[in-house]
Amino acid sequence: MRGGDARLRTGPPLSELVQRLFSLEGRTAIVTGGSRGIGAAIASGLAGAGARVTAVARSAQGPSNVDYRVCDLAAAGAFEKLAESVFERERRLDILVNAAAISLPASPASEEDRFDRTVEVNLRCIYRACIAAARLMQRSGGGSIINITSVNSVLGFPANPGYVASKGGLRMLTKALAVDLAKANVRVNALAPGWFPTEMTADMFGDERSLVWMRGRTPLGRGGQLEELVGPLLFLASDASSFVTGHVLTVDGGWTII
């Protein structure tokens, strides 16, 4: 054992190794859905690790600690134009995080429209963003795409089939693109969050009865905090996961294991 310890010590100091693996210094990132909630937390986390971050969303306002641009992913050519402008400015694109998503209220009179709109934004638009970013990443020598799915991608939650279908589709799209883009040295992975406080989950986090149910169903006994997504995200975005692609990293306090 002592000999093994000695061999380990012949490498760089642990702090230096960790810093090198997780640092995003010199990297350029785009975060879709970056105006608030999970997207804003991720954008701030990437910036804190040294990346130059452009966050985009439809909202007029976004986080102040990154470059924020208004962009509607559903508008033809809008994301492609924005990504090209980032690439022209930075001369590279290394990271794309797709946190953009919608969850529409039930409307019996137009349930099919609700389904179609949800799948369009949560899946088709993300596909187009991935392809556009991958082309630019290939010109940069490679990159990392991280799609934000959900525990809805593996469990049949009620009353919102479009959301569940879109997140399940995004899970498998991640795996398919990981195969197709590997030759371009573009890794494609996903984060699948459980219950985190966002606008989408405000009703549940604001209702004590719902909180009791959620806590009782979660092995760790609580909901997540947004900053708890940053570490897993940095792993997938950085060289720490340089041999990881097509993986869905679930961050749910154990929700999906029981």
Sequence and secondary structure as in RCSB ss.txt:
>XXXX:A:sequence
MRGGDARLRTGPPLSELVQRLFSLEGRTAIVTGGSRGIGAAIASGLAGAGARVTAVARSAQGPSNVDYRVCDLAA
AGAFEKLAESVFERERRLDILVNAAAISLPASPASEEDRFDRTVEVNLRCIYRACIAAARLMQRSGGGSIINITS
VNSVLGFPANPGYVASKGGLRMLTKALAVDLAKANVRVNALAPGWFPTEMTADMFGDERSLVWMRGRTPLGRGGQ
LEELVGPLLFLASDASSFVTGHVLTVDGGWTII
>XXXX:A:secstr
 HHHHHHHHTS  HHHHHHHHH  TT EEEEETTTSHHHHHHHHHHHHTT EEEEEESSS   TTSEEEE  TTS
TTHHHHHHHHHHHHHS   EEEE         GGGHHHHHHHHHIIIIIHHHHHHHHHHHHHHHHT EEEEEE  
GGGTS  SS HHHHHHHHHHHHHHHHHHHHHGGGTEEEEEEEE S  SSTTHHHHT HHHHHHHHHHSTTSS   
GGGGHHHHHHHHSGGGTT  S EEEESTTGGG 
